[in-house]
Amino acid sequence: MSEQLVWWRNAVVYQIYPKSFADGNGDGVGDLSGAASRLDYLQALGVDAVWFSPIFPSPQCDGGYDVSDYRDIDPLFGTIADAERFIQEAHKRRIRVILDVVPNHSSIEHPFFIEAMKTSPGSAAWQRFHCVQGKGANGELPPNNWQSIFGGIAWTQIRNETGAPTGWWYLHLFDSGQPDLNWNHPDVVKEFDDTLRFWFDRGVDGIRIDVAQGMVKQAGYPDVKDVNDATLLDPHARPYFDQPEVHDIYRRWRKIADSYDAPRVFVAEAWLDTPEKRARYLRADELHTGFNFDLLTAEWNAEAWKRIITDSIAADALVGAPTTWVTENHDVRRSPTRYGGRVVHRQVATPQHLALGRVRALAAMHTILALPGTTYLFNGQELGLEEVIDLDDAQRQDPHFHRTRGEHLGRDGCRVPMPWSRTGVSLGFGPPTGSQPWLSQPASWAMLSVEAQEASPSSSLNRTRRAIEVRRTQQALLCGALEWDNDRCKDGVVVFRRVFAGHPTVVCIANMGSTTTPAVAGDLLCTSGDLVGGEVPPNTTAWFATRD
Ligand code: NOJ
C-alpha cells in the first residue's frame, strides 16, 4: 500500500482539547474558528494530523463526552460549516483530521433518552439503554454493585412524571448524564453506522473511539468481585469491559471505513491491562491503531520504559499493527508535574520540581518521537505546560471532582487554556477584547507562551519543532526497525537504534539516569537539551545519525 494510504502508521497526531486550544469568538471557550486560525502554527509544528476531543452538541457534563447529537456541532464550538472549513483548510496543509466518537454512552439530552423518559421503564424506547429493575421489595436498591468510574454507583433510579421512584434503574459507567447505550439494539447500531458515514462523507480522515473496550455488557449484569477496584487507570476484566462481542462491532465498522477512498482509520481508546489484550482490537479486520497508555502512567525510569517499549512492540507485531505512544492527554496530569517528583492531591509542585519535570518531559517527548509507530501530543505539551493544581474549586467542571466531592481533584488541571502570547486577558487564547478563559491560566504561563518560546531557539517549542522535522526527514525514524543497544542500556540509560537499509541509522540515547553518558560517533540530529562536553547529560534525550 502506498505511503499516502498508511500515513497513520507513523504519524505525529496533535490532540486538540477544543475548549482549551484557541478561542475565536472571545467567549472564553475554545472553538473551531480559533482552531482554524492556528492551523499555520500546527503546520509549522509539523504534525500530520489533529484529533479533536468531542465537538458535538452536548450539555457538557463531561467536557463533551456526553453527546446529545452525534451528527452536528455544538454551538459552543461553531457549526457544521465551520467543521467543513476546518477540514478543508487542514487538508490544504496536509494535516489530517480525526474526530472523537463516543459510542459507549450518549447524553440524557440525546433524543433516544428524551424519548425513553416519556415512557414507562421496560418500554421499547428504554430498550436502547440498560434499564433494569432494582433489587429489594420495591426495586429501591440498584440492580448490582457496579461503580461509576467517576465515583458513586453506576445506576440512577428512574422516576415517573410525578417524580416518584419507579424501581427501575439505568446504567451509567460514567456520570449520570451519560447513560450507557444497549449495543444489542439495532437502533443503536444504526445510529453509529450513520454517524461514521456522516463524518467520513465530510472528509474526516479518522475516528477515535471513546471507551472502545466498553459497549457490550455481560448478560444478567453480574456483580463485580471487588467494587473498590473500578478506576479509569486500573481496568481489570469486568462484566462491562472487553467482552468478546465488542470485536463484532469493530469488524462491521472496519468495512465502513474501508469502503472509502482513501480508507478512513480508527484509533481505539481502550484501557486494558496487557498489551496482548489491546492487540486483539488491532487485528487486520478490526481497528487500525489503539492508544498505548503504558507510558502515560509510567514513571521516569529507564527499566520501566525499556520493558514497556519491548512488550508493546512485540504484542502489536503479532497482529501487524503499529504501536502508539502517549505521554499526555486530557485525562491525566501533565508530564512536567508527573516527572518532577511526587505531588499528591492538592500539593502544588515547587519551582525546582517543575524545572526538573519540564526537562524530563521534553526528553520523554524526544524519546517517543524516536520510536516506531504513531506519536500523540496533547495541546500545550510542546510548550512544557504543567498541571494547574491550585484552580479555584468553583471553576472545576470535571464530574470526577464533583462526584467524589473533591476527593479526586479531577482533570481540569491539564485542560487549562493554551497561552499564545505574553500579555492580554487570556494570554492570546482569545481576542484581546475577549472574556477571561473558562479556566484561569497561571500568570507564569506568559513566559511559556508560544510568543515567548518562539523567541528562544532552545525553547521547548523550538526543540519539539526540530524533532518533528528531523523525524520527517529520516527514513529510519519513519520506517526503520528498532534494535536495542543492550550493552549501553544500563545505569538509567535507554539506547536504541532505528535501522532502515540504505539510509543512515538513527541512534536515540535517553538518559534517565543520574550521570552523564557518552554520545555516539555520528551527527547530532537533535537533542532535548544541550550536550555537556559532547556527552548526553541526565534527563536528556539526543538523536544521532550514523552510517555503521
Ligand atoms: C475517556 C475520555 O478520554 C474521558 O475524558 C471521558 O471522561 C471518558 N472516556 C468517558 O467518556
Boltz pocket constraint, residues with backbone or C-beta under 6 A from the ligand:
constraints:
  - pocket:
      binder: B
      contacts: [[A, 62], [A, 65], [A, 102], [A, 174], [A, 210], [A, 211], [A, 269], [A, 330], [A, 331]]
      max_distance: 6.0
